[in-house]
């Protein structure tokens, strides 16, 4: 899809929560990734990965709930 049109945001559910997915979207495709953390009970400072920590601190909830329209 990214070869046809530039992606501005990639939204996925908790099952795709890996740092390498965030890195792919943000650094290689130039978009914004919204993938919530799987383990919400783990503290932010114990979470590995720069982008995963950002998702723990918060994300655009109304944009995330539009993922089923794709």
mmCIF file of the N, C-alpha and C atoms, coordinates in Angstrom:
data_MODEL
# 
_entry.id   MODEL 
# 
loop_
_atom_site.group_PDB 
_atom_site.id 
_atom_site.type_symbol 
_atom_site.label_atom_id 
_atom_site.label_alt_id 
_atom_site.label_comp_id 
_atom_site.label_asym_id 
_atom_site.label_entity_id 
_atom_site.label_seq_id 
_atom_site.pdbx_PDB_ins_code 
_atom_site.Cartn_x 
_atom_site.Cartn_y 
_atom_site.Cartn_z 
_atom_site.occupancy 
_atom_site.B_iso_or_equiv 
_atom_site.pdbx_formal_charge 
_atom_site.auth_seq_id 
_atom_site.auth_comp_id 
_atom_site.auth_asym_id 
_atom_site.auth_atom_id 
_atom_site.pdbx_PDB_model_num 
ATOM 1   N N  . UNK A 1 1  ? 0.817   -1.187 0.000  1.00 0.00 ? 1  UNK A N  1 
ATOM 2   C CA . UNK A 1 1  ? 0.000   0.000  0.000  1.00 0.00 ? 1  UNK A CA 1 
ATOM 3   C C  . UNK A 1 1  ? 0.864   1.256  0.000  1.00 0.00 ? 1  UNK A C  1 
ATOM 4   N N  . UNK A 1 2  ? 1.979   1.228  0.729  1.00 0.00 ? 2  UNK A N  1 
ATOM 5   C CA . UNK A 1 2  ? 2.814   2.427  0.824  1.00 0.00 ? 2  UNK A CA 1 
ATOM 6   C C  . UNK A 1 2  ? 3.463   2.781  -0.504 1.00 0.00 ? 2  UNK A C  1 
ATOM 7   N N  . UNK A 1 3  ? 3.556   1.840  -1.441 1.00 0.00 ? 3  UNK A N  1 
ATOM 8   C CA . UNK A 1 3  ? 4.122   2.137  -2.748 1.00 0.00 ? 3  UNK A CA 1 
ATOM 9   C C  . UNK A 1 3  ? 3.128   2.896  -3.621 1.00 0.00 ? 3  UNK A C  1 
ATOM 10  N N  . UNK A 1 4  ? 1.838   2.730  -3.356 1.00 0.00 ? 4  UNK A N  1 
ATOM 11  C CA . UNK A 1 4  ? 0.800   3.401  -4.130 1.00 0.00 ? 4  UNK A CA 1 
ATOM 12  C C  . UNK A 1 4  ? 0.528   4.802  -3.584 1.00 0.00 ? 4  UNK A C  1 
ATOM 13  N N  . UNK A 1 5  ? 0.390   4.902  -2.267 1.00 0.00 ? 5  UNK A N  1 
ATOM 14  C CA . UNK A 1 5  ? 0.056   6.177  -1.637 1.00 0.00 ? 5  UNK A CA 1 
ATOM 15  C C  . UNK A 1 5  ? 0.811   6.295  -0.318 1.00 0.00 ? 5  UNK A C  1 
ATOM 16  N N  . UNK A 1 6  ? 1.261   7.494  -0.003 1.00 0.00 ? 6  UNK A N  1 
ATOM 17  C CA . UNK A 1 6  ? 1.986   7.719  1.246  1.00 0.00 ? 6  UNK A CA 1 
ATOM 18  C C  . UNK A 1 6  ? 1.034   7.544  2.424  1.00 0.00 ? 6  UNK A C  1 
ATOM 19  N N  . UNK A 1 7  ? 1.483   6.808  3.435  1.00 0.00 ? 7  UNK A N  1 
ATOM 20  C CA . UNK A 1 7  ? 0.662   6.551  4.611  1.00 0.00 ? 7  UNK A CA 1 
ATOM 21  C C  . UNK A 1 7  ? 0.872   7.648  5.639  1.00 0.00 ? 7  UNK A C  1 
ATOM 22  N N  . UNK A 1 8  ? -0.210  8.223  6.138  1.00 0.00 ? 8  UNK A N  1 
ATOM 23  C CA . UNK A 1 8  ? -0.076  9.237  7.173  1.00 0.00 ? 8  UNK A CA 1 
ATOM 24  C C  . UNK A 1 8  ? -0.227  8.613  8.558  1.00 0.00 ? 8  UNK A C  1 
ATOM 25  N N  . UNK A 1 9  ? -1.070  7.595  8.675  1.00 0.00 ? 9  UNK A N  1 
ATOM 26  C CA . UNK A 1 9  ? -1.264  6.914  9.956  1.00 0.00 ? 9  UNK A CA 1 
ATOM 27  C C  . UNK A 1 9  ? -1.550  5.438  9.711  1.00 0.00 ? 9  UNK A C  1 
ATOM 28  N N  . UNK A 1 10 ? -0.963  4.618  10.539 1.00 0.00 ? 10 UNK A N  1 
ATOM 29  C CA . UNK A 1 10 ? -1.222  3.180  10.504 1.00 0.00 ? 10 UNK A CA 1 
ATOM 30  C C  . UNK A 1 10 ? -1.777  2.805  11.869 1.00 0.00 ? 10 UNK A C  1 
ATOM 31  N N  . UNK A 1 11 ? -2.960  2.207  11.862 1.00 0.00 ? 11 UNK A N  1 
ATOM 32  C CA . UNK A 1 11 ? -3.643  1.877  13.099 1.00 0.00 ? 11 UNK A CA 1 
ATOM 33  C C  . UNK A 1 11 ? -3.824  0.368  13.159 1.00 0.00 ? 11 UNK A C  1 
ATOM 34  N N  . UNK A 1 12 ? -3.388  -0.227 14.266 1.00 0.00 ? 12 UNK A N  1 
ATOM 35  C CA . UNK A 1 12 ? -3.506  -1.673 14.437 1.00 0.00 ? 12 UNK A CA 1 
ATOM 36  C C  . UNK A 1 12 ? -3.943  -1.979 15.859 1.00 0.00 ? 12 UNK A C  1 
ATOM 37  N N  . UNK A 1 13 ? -4.403  -3.198 16.085 1.00 0.00 ? 13 UNK A N  1 
ATOM 38  C CA . UNK A 1 13 ? -4.830  -3.569 17.427 1.00 0.00 ? 13 UNK A CA 1 
ATOM 39  C C  . UNK A 1 13 ? -3.646  -4.091 18.237 1.00 0.00 ? 13 UNK A C  1 
ATOM 40  N N  . UNK A 1 14 ? -3.920  -4.494 19.484 1.00 0.00 ? 14 UNK A N  1 
ATOM 41  C CA . UNK A 1 14 ? -2.879  -4.890 20.425 1.00 0.00 ? 14 UNK A CA 1 
ATOM 42  C C  . UNK A 1 14 ? -2.064  -6.099 19.979 1.00 0.00 ? 14 UNK A C  1 
ATOM 43  N N  . UNK A 1 15 ? -2.590  -6.903 19.122 1.00 0.00 ? 15 UNK A N  1 
ATOM 44  C CA . UNK A 1 15 ? -1.883  -8.088 18.666 1.00 0.00 ? 15 UNK A CA 1 
ATOM 45  C C  . UNK A 1 15 ? -0.640  -7.778 17.846 1.00 0.00 ? 15 UNK A C  1 
ATOM 46  N N  . UNK A 1 16 ? -0.528  -6.560 17.350 1.00 0.00 ? 16 UNK A N  1 
ATOM 47  C CA . UNK A 1 16 ? 0.614   -6.157 16.521 1.00 0.00 ? 16 UNK A CA 1 
ATOM 48  C C  . UNK A 1 16 ? 1.592   -5.271 17.284 1.00 0.00 ? 16 UNK A C  1 
ATOM 49  N N  . UNK A 1 17 ? 1.522   -5.298 18.607 1.00 0.00 ? 17 UNK A N  1 
ATOM 50  C CA . UNK A 1 17 ? 2.360   -4.461 19.454 1.00 0.00 ? 17 UNK A CA 1 
ATOM 51  C C  . UNK A 1 17 ? 3.780   -5.022 19.530 1.00 0.00 ? 17 UNK A C  1 
ATOM 52  N N  . UNK A 1 18 ? 4.635   -4.561 18.622 1.00 0.00 ? 18 UNK A N  1 
ATOM 53  C CA . UNK A 1 18 ? 6.065   -4.877 18.622 1.00 0.00 ? 18 UNK A CA 1 
ATOM 54  C C  . UNK A 1 18 ? 6.796   -3.611 18.233 1.00 0.00 ? 18 UNK A C  1 
ATOM 55  N N  . UNK A 1 19 ? 7.947   -3.427 18.798 1.00 0.00 ? 19 UNK A N  1 
ATOM 56  C CA . UNK A 1 19 ? 8.726   -2.225 18.501 1.00 0.00 ? 19 UNK A CA 1 
ATOM 57  C C  . UNK A 1 19 ? 9.093   -2.160 17.026 1.00 0.00 ? 19 UNK A C  1 
ATOM 58  N N  . UNK A 1 20 ? 9.379   -3.299 16.424 1.00 0.00 ? 20 UNK A N  1 
ATOM 59  C CA . UNK A 1 20 ? 9.783   -3.262 15.018 1.00 0.00 ? 20 UNK A CA 1 
ATOM 60  C C  . UNK A 1 20 ? 8.637   -2.838 14.094 1.00 0.00 ? 20 UNK A C  1 
ATOM 61  N N  . UNK A 1 21 ? 7.391   -3.064 14.485 1.00 0.00 ? 21 UNK A N  1 
ATOM 62  C CA . UNK A 1 21 ? 6.258   -2.565 13.696 1.00 0.00 ? 21 UNK A CA 1 
ATOM 63  C C  . UNK A 1 21 ? 6.195   -1.038 13.746 1.00 0.00 ? 21 UNK A C  1 
ATOM 64  N N  . UNK A 1 22 ? 6.436   -0.473 14.931 1.00 0.00 ? 22 UNK A N  1 
ATOM 65  C CA . UNK A 1 22 ? 6.459   0.984  15.071 1.00 0.00 ? 22 UNK A CA 1 
ATOM 66  C C  . UNK A 1 22 ? 7.608   1.584  14.261 1.00 0.00 ? 22 UNK A C  1 
ATOM 67  N N  . UNK A 1 23 ? 8.775   0.953  14.330 1.00 0.00 ? 23 UNK A N  1 
ATOM 68  C CA . UNK A 1 23 ? 9.946   1.449  13.605 1.00 0.00 ? 23 UNK A CA 1 
ATOM 69  C C  . UNK A 1 23 ? 9.696   1.409  12.098 1.00 0.00 ? 23 UNK A C  1 
ATOM 70  N N  . UNK A 1 24 ? 9.101   0.344  11.618 1.00 0.00 ? 24 UNK A N  1 
ATOM 71  C CA . UNK A 1 24 ? 8.793   0.229  10.193 1.00 0.00 ? 24 UNK A CA 1 
ATOM 72  C C  . UNK A 1 24 ? 7.903   1.363  9.724  1.00 0.00 ? 24 UNK A C  1 
ATOM 73  N N  . UNK A 1 25 ? 6.833   1.604  10.456 1.00 0.00 ? 25 UNK A N  1 
ATOM 74  C CA . UNK A 1 25 ? 5.871   2.630  10.052 1.00 0.00 ? 25 UNK A CA 1 
ATOM 75  C C  . UNK A 1 25 ? 6.461   4.026  10.192 1.00 0.00 ? 25 UNK A C  1 
ATOM 76  N N  . UNK A 1 26 ? 7.077   4.309  11.323 1.00 0.00 ? 26 UNK A N  1 
ATOM 77  C CA . UNK A 1 26 ? 7.526   5.673  11.595 1.00 0.00 ? 26 UNK A CA 1 
ATOM 78  C C  . UNK A 1 26 ? 8.804   6.049  10.872 1.00 0.00 ? 26 UNK A C  1 
ATOM 79  N N  . UNK A 1 27 ? 9.765   5.163  10.802 1.00 0.00 ? 27 UNK A N  1 
ATOM 80  C CA . UNK A 1 27 ? 11.054  5.534  10.226 1.00 0.00 ? 27 UNK A CA 1 
ATOM 81  C C  . UNK A 1 27 ? 11.169  5.186  8.745  1.00 0.00 ? 27 UNK A C  1 
ATOM 82  N N  . UNK A 1 28 ? 10.655  4.058  8.345  1.00 0.00 ? 28 UNK A N  1 
ATOM 83  C CA . UNK A 1 28 ? 10.824  3.642  6.955  1.00 0.00 ? 28 UNK A CA 1 
ATOM 84  C C  . UNK A 1 28 ? 9.688   4.108  6.049  1.00 0.00 ? 28 UNK A C  1 
ATOM 85  N N  . UNK A 1 29 ? 8.453   4.105  6.559  1.00 0.00 ? 29 UNK A N  1 
ATOM 86  C CA . UNK A 1 29 ? 7.316   4.526  5.727  1.00 0.00 ? 29 UNK A CA 1 
ATOM 87  C C  . UNK A 1 29 ? 6.937   5.989  5.939  1.00 0.00 ? 29 UNK A C  1 
ATOM 88  N N  . UNK A 1 30 ? 7.445   6.603  6.986  1.00 0.00 ? 30 UNK A N  1 
ATOM 89  C CA . UNK A 1 30 ? 7.188   8.017  7.235  1.00 0.00 ? 30 UNK A CA 1 
ATOM 90  C C  . UNK A 1 30 ? 5.804   8.329  7.739  1.00 0.00 ? 30 UNK A C  1 
ATOM 91  N N  . UNK A 1 31 ? 5.154   7.391  8.385  1.00 0.00 ? 31 UNK A N  1 
ATOM 92  C CA . UNK A 1 31 ? 3.811   7.613  8.909  1.00 0.00 ? 31 UNK A CA 1 
ATOM 93  C C  . UNK A 1 31 ? 3.791   7.663  10.421 1.00 0.00 ? 31 UNK A C  1 
ATOM 94  N N  . UNK A 1 32 ? 2.592   7.703  10.971 1.00 0.00 ? 32 UNK A N  1 
ATOM 95  C CA . UNK A 1 32 ? 2.388   7.719  12.419 1.00 0.00 ? 32 UNK A CA 1 
ATOM 96  C C  . UNK A 1 32 ? 1.699   6.417  12.801 1.00 0.00 ? 32 UNK A C  1 
ATOM 97  N N  . UNK A 1 33 ? 2.264   5.688  13.735 1.00 0.00 ? 33 UNK A N  1 
ATOM 98  C CA . UNK A 1 33 ? 1.686   4.394  14.124 1.00 0.00 ? 33 UNK A CA 1 
ATOM 99  C C  . UNK A 1 33 ? 0.917   4.531  15.430 1.00 0.00 ? 33 UNK A C  1 
ATOM 100 N N  . UNK A 1 34 ? -0.268  3.931  15.444 1.00 0.00 ? 34 UNK A N  1 
ATOM 101 C CA . UNK A 1 34 ? -1.054  3.842  16.668 1.00 0.00 ? 34 UNK A CA 1 
ATOM 102 C C  . UNK A 1 34 ? -1.329  2.358  16.900 1.00 0.00 ? 34 UNK A C  1 
ATOM 103 N N  . UNK A 1 35 ? -0.541  1.786  17.796 1.00 0.00 ? 35 UNK A N  1 
ATOM 104 C CA . UNK A 1 35 ? -0.688  0.385  18.167 1.00 0.00 ? 35 UNK A CA 1 
ATOM 105 C C  . UNK A 1 35 ? -0.626  0.343  19.693 1.00 0.00 ? 35 UNK A C  1 
ATOM 106 N N  . UNK A 1 36 ? -1.735  0.165  20.392 1.00 0.00 ? 36 UNK A N  1 
ATOM 107 C CA . UNK A 1 36 ? -1.729  0.177  21.847 1.00 0.00 ? 36 UNK A CA 1 
ATOM 108 C C  . UNK A 1 36 ? -0.888  -0.970 22.428 1.00 0.00 ? 36 UNK A C  1 
ATOM 109 N N  . UNK A 1 37 ? -0.433  -0.782 23.638 1.00 0.00 ? 37 UNK A N  1 
ATOM 110 C CA . UNK A 1 37 ? 0.374   -1.789 24.323 1.00 0.00 ? 37 UNK A CA 1 
ATOM 111 C C  . UNK A 1 37 ? -0.495  -2.971 24.751 1.00 0.00 ? 37 UNK A C  1 
ATOM 112 N N  . UNK A 1 38 ? 0.066   -4.160 24.643 1.00 0.00 ? 38 UNK A N  1 
ATOM 113 C CA . UNK A 1 38 ? -0.649  -5.368 25.056 1.00 0.00 ? 38 UNK A CA 1 
ATOM 114 C C  . UNK A 1 38 ? -0.853  -5.414 26.559 1.00 0.00 ? 38 UNK A C  1 
ATOM 115 N N  . UNK A 1 39 ? 0.228   -5.202 27.301 1.00 0.00 ? 39 UNK A N  1 
ATOM 116 C CA . UNK A 1 39 ? 0.175   -5.317 28.759 1.00 0.00 ? 39 UNK A CA 1 
ATOM 117 C C  . UNK A 1 39 ? 0.034   -3.934 29.381 1.00 0.00 ? 39 UNK A C  1 
ATOM 118 N N  . UNK A 1 40 ? -1.192  -3.571 29.700 1.00 0.00 ? 40 UNK A N  1 
ATOM 119 C CA . UNK A 1 40 ? -1.436  -2.235 30.245 1.00 0.00 ? 40 UNK A CA 1 
ATOM 120 C C  . UNK A 1 40 ? -0.994  -2.125 31.697 1.00 0.00 ? 40 UNK A C  1 
ATOM 121 N N  . UNK A 1 41 ? -0.815  -3.232 32.382 1.00 0.00 ? 41 UNK A N  1 
ATOM 122 C CA . UNK A 1 41 ? -0.423  -3.205 33.787 1.00 0.00 ? 41 UNK A CA 1 
ATOM 123 C C  . UNK A 1 41 ? 1.077   -3.016 33.992 1.00 0.00 ? 41 UNK A C  1 
ATOM 124 N N  . UNK A 1 42 ? 1.879   -3.180 32.953 1.00 0.00 ? 42 UNK A N  1 
ATOM 125 C CA . UNK A 1 42 ? 3.323   -2.986 33.055 1.00 0.00 ? 42 UNK A CA 1 
ATOM 126 C C  . UNK A 1 42 ? 3.610   -1.490 33.043 1.00 0.00 ? 42 UNK A C  1 
ATOM 127 N N  . UNK A 1 43 ? 4.495   -1.057 33.940 1.00 0.00 ? 43 UNK A N  1 
ATOM 128 C CA . UNK A 1 43 ? 4.829   0.357  34.034 1.00 0.00 ? 43 UNK A CA 1 
ATOM 129 C C  . UNK A 1 43 ? 5.586   0.826  32.798 1.00 0.00 ? 43 UNK A C  1 
ATOM 130 N N  . UNK A 1 44 ? 5.510   2.130  32.530 1.00 0.00 ? 44 UNK A N  1 
ATOM 131 C CA . UNK A 1 44 ? 6.133   2.693  31.332 1.00 0.00 ? 44 UNK A CA 1 
ATOM 132 C C  . UNK A 1 44 ? 7.642   2.469  31.353 1.00 0.00 ? 44 UNK A C  1 
ATOM 133 N N  . UNK A 1 45 ? 8.280   2.661  32.491 1.00 0.00 ? 45 UNK A N  1 
ATOM 134 C CA . UNK A 1 45 ? 9.736   2.541  32.543 1.00 0.00 ? 45 UNK A CA 1 
ATOM 135 C C  . UNK A 1 45 ? 10.209  1.103  32.396 1.00 0.00 ? 45 UNK A C  1 
ATOM 136 N N  . UNK A 1 46 ? 9.321   0.126  32.544 1.00 0.00 ? 46 UNK A N  1 
ATOM 137 C CA . UNK A 1 46 ? 9.686   -1.270 32.329 1.00 0.00 ? 46 UNK A CA 1 
ATOM 138 C C  . UNK A 1 46 ? 9.404   -1.731 30.901 1.00 0.00 ? 46 UNK A C  1 
ATOM 139 N N  . UNK A 1 47 ? 8.740   -0.914 30.121 1.00 0.00 ? 47 UNK A N  1 
ATOM 140 C CA . UNK A 1 47 ? 8.414   -1.245 28.739 1.00 0.00 ? 47 UNK A CA 1 
ATOM 141 C C  . UNK A 1 47 ? 9.633   -1.009 27.857 1.00 0.00 ? 47 UNK A C  1 
ATOM 142 N N  . UNK A 1 48 ? 9.918   -1.939 26.962 1.00 0.00 ? 48 UNK A N  1 
ATOM 143 C CA . UNK A 1 48 ? 11.061  -1.815 26.069 1.00 0.00 ? 48 UNK A CA 1 
ATOM 144 C C  . UNK A 1 48 ? 10.646  -1.133 24.776 1.00 0.00 ? 48 UNK A C  1 
ATOM 145 N N  . UNK A 1 49 ? 11.499  -0.264 24.280 1.00 0.00 ? 49 UNK A N  1 
ATOM 146 C CA . UNK A 1 49 ? 11.259  0.384  22.993 1.00 0.00 ? 49 UNK A CA 1 
ATOM 147 C C  . UNK A 1 49 ? 10.746  1.803  23.131 1.00 0.00 ? 49 UNK A C  1 
ATOM 148 N N  . UNK A 1 50 ? 11.304  2.665  22.321 1.00 0.00 ? 50 UNK A N  1 
ATOM 149 C CA . UNK A 1 50 ? 10.967  4.084  22.338 1.00 0.00 ? 50 UNK A CA 1 
ATOM 150 C C  . UNK A 1 50 ? 9.509   4.342  21.976 1.00 0.00 ? 50 UNK A C  1 
ATOM 151 N N  . UNK A 1 51 ? 9.042   3.736  20.889 1.00 0.00 ? 51 UNK A N  1 
ATOM 152 C CA . UNK A 1 51 ? 7.687   4.001  20.415 1.00 0.00 ? 51 UNK A CA 1 
ATOM 153 C C  . UNK A 1 51 ? 6.638   3.286  21.259 1.00 0.00 ? 51 UNK A C  1 
ATOM 154 N N  . UNK A 1 52 ? 6.990   2.141  21.798 1.00 0.00 ? 52 UNK A N  1 
ATOM 155 C CA . UNK A 1 52 ? 6.058   1.444  22.689 1.00 0.00 ? 52 UNK A CA 1 
ATOM 156 C C  . UNK A 1 52 ? 5.836   2.252  23.964 1.00 0.00 ? 52 UNK A C  1 
ATOM 157 N N  . UNK A 1 53 ? 6.874   2.903  24.461 1.00 0.00 ? 53 UNK A N  1 
ATOM 158 C CA . UNK A 1 53 ? 6.726   3.755  25.639 1.00 0.00 ? 53 UNK A CA 1 
ATOM 159 C C  . UNK A 1 53 ? 5.816   4.941  25.329 1.00 0.00 ? 53 UNK A C  1 
ATOM 160 N N  . UNK A 1 54 ? 5.945   5.489  24.119 1.00 0.00 ? 54 UNK A N  1 
ATOM 161 C CA . UNK A 1 54 ? 5.073   6.601  23.720 1.00 0.00 ? 54 UNK A CA 1 
ATOM 162 C C  . UNK A 1 54 ? 3.610   6.165  23.675 1.00 0.00 ? 54 UNK A C  1 
ATOM 163 N N  . UNK A 1 55 ? 3.354   4.947  23.221 1.00 0.00 ? 55 UNK A N  1 
ATOM 164 C CA . UNK A 1 55 ? 1.981   4.442  23.184 1.00 0.00 ? 55 UNK A CA 1 
ATOM 165 C C  . UNK A 1 55 ? 1.443   4.236  24.596 1.00 0.00 ? 55 UNK A C  1 
ATOM 166 N N  . UNK A 1 56 ? 2.301   3.844  25.528 1.00 0.00 ? 56 UNK A N  1 
ATOM 167 C CA . UNK A 1 56 ? 1.888   3.685  26.923 1.00 0.00 ? 56 UNK A CA 1 
ATOM 168 C C  . UNK A 1 56 ? 1.504   5.022  27.538 1.00 0.00 ? 56 UNK A C  1 
ATOM 169 N N  . UNK A 1 57 ? 2.210   6.078  27.129 1.00 0.00 ? 57 UNK A N  1 
ATOM 170 C CA . UNK A 1 57 ? 1.949   7.400  27.694 1.00 0.00 ? 57 UNK A CA 1 
ATOM 171 C C  . UNK A 1 57 ? 0.673   8.015  27.141 1.00 0.00 ? 57 UNK A C  1 
ATOM 172 N N  . UNK A 1 58 ? 0.206   7.531  26.002 1.00 0.00 ? 58 UNK A N  1 
ATOM 173 C CA . UNK A 1 58 ? -1.056  8.014  25.457 1.00 0.00 ? 58 UNK A CA 1 
ATOM 174 C C  . UNK A 1 58 ? -1.030  8.084  23.945 1.00 0.00 ? 58 UNK A C  1 
ATOM 175 N N  . UNK A 1 59 ? -2.198  7.991  23.342 1.00 0.00 ? 59 UNK A N  1 
ATOM 176 C CA . UNK A 1 59 ? -2.359  8.081  21.899 1.00 0.00 ? 59 UNK A CA 1 
ATOM 177 C C  . UNK A 1 59 ? -3.737  8.650  21.603 1.00 0.00 ? 59 UNK A C  1 
ATOM 178 N N  . UNK A 1 60 ? -3.974  8.973  20.366 1.00 0.00 ? 60 UNK A N  1 
ATOM 179 C CA . UNK A 1 60 ? -5.222  9.598  19.924 1.00 0.00 ? 60 UNK A CA 1 
ATOM 180 C C  . UNK A 1 60 ? -6.330  8.539  19.909 1.00 0.00 ? 60 UNK A C  1 
ATOM 181 N N  . UNK A 1 61 ? -7.123  8.480  20.961 1.00 0.00 ? 61 UNK A N  1 
ATOM 182 C CA . UNK A 1 61 ? -8.123  7.421  21.125 1.00 0.00 ? 61 UNK A CA 1 
ATOM 183 C C  . UNK A 1 61 ? -9.232  7.485  20.069 1.00 0.00 ? 61 UNK A C  1 
ATOM 184 N N  . UNK A 1 62 ? -9.666  8.682  19.697 1.00 0.00 ? 62 UNK A N  1 
ATOM 185 C CA . UNK A 1 62 ? -10.747 8.772  18.709 1.00 0.00 ? 62 UNK A CA 1 
ATOM 186 C C  . UNK A 1 62 ? -10.269 8.323  17.328 1.00 0.00 ? 62 UNK A C  1 
ATOM 187 N N  . UNK A 1 63 ? -9.006  8.560  17.000 1.00 0.00 ? 63 UNK A N  1 
ATOM 188 C CA . UNK A 1 63 ? -8.446  8.079  15.739 1.00 0.00 ? 63 UNK A CA 1 
ATOM 189 C C  . UNK A 1 63 ? -8.287  6.564  15.776 1.00 0.00 ? 63 UNK A C  1 
ATOM 190 N N  . UNK A 1 64 ? -7.885  6.022  16.925 1.00 0.00 ? 64 UNK A N  1 
ATOM 191 C CA . UNK A 1 64 ? -7.709  4.571  17.047 1.00 0.00 ? 64 UNK A CA 1 
ATOM 192 C C  . UNK A 1 64 ? -9.033  3.831  16.833 1.00 0.00 ? 64 UNK A C  1 
ATOM 193 N N  . UNK A 1 65 ? -10.122 4.377  17.319 1.00 0.00 ? 65 UNK A N  1 
ATOM 194 C CA . UNK A 1 65 ? -11.416 3.701  17.181 1.00 0.00 ? 65 UNK A CA 1 
ATOM 195 C C  . UNK A 1 65 ? -12.014 3.786  15.771 1.00 0.00 ? 65 UNK A C  1 
ATOM 196 N N  . UNK A 1 66 ? -11.320 4.447  14.851 1.00 0.00 ? 66 UNK A N  1 
ATOM 197 C CA . UNK A 1 66 ? -11.743 4.488  13.456 1.00 0.00 ? 66 UNK A CA 1 
ATOM 198 C C  . UNK A 1 66 ? -11.101 3.378  12.639 1.00 0.00 ? 66 UNK A C  1 
ATOM 199 N N  . UNK A 1 67 ? -10.331 2.473  13.271 1.00 0.00 ? 67 UNK A N  1 
ATOM 200 C CA . UNK A 1 67 ? -9.572  1.455  12.538 1.00 0.00 ? 67 UNK A CA 1 
ATOM 201 C C  . UNK A 1 67 ? -10.460 0.477  11.784 1.00 0.00 ? 67 UNK A C  1 
ATOM 202 N N  . UNK A 1 68 ? -11.697 0.280  12.217 1.00 0.00 ? 68 UNK A N  1 
ATOM 203 C CA . UNK A 1 68 ? -12.567 -0.674 11.524 1.00 0.00 ? 68 UNK A CA 1 
ATOM 204 C C  . UNK A 1 68 ? -13.133 -0.107 10.212 1.00 0.00 ? 68 UNK A C  1 
ATOM 205 N N  . UNK A 1 69 ? -12.895 1.135  9.894  1.00 0.00 ? 69 UNK A N  1 
ATOM 206 C CA . UNK A 1 69 ? -13.387 1.720  8.644  1.00 0.00 ? 69 UNK A CA 1 
ATOM 207 C C  . UNK A 1 69 ? -12.492 1.439  7.458  1.00 0.00 ? 69 UNK A C  1 
ATOM 208 N N  . UNK A 1 70 ? -11.290 0.923  7.726  1.00 0.00 ? 70 UNK A N  1 
ATOM 209 C CA . UNK A 1 70 ? -10.343 0.659  6.634  1.00 0.00 ? 70 UNK A CA 1 
ATOM 210 C C  . UNK A 1 70 ? -10.769 -0.497 5.773  1.00 0.00 ? 70 UNK A C  1 
# 
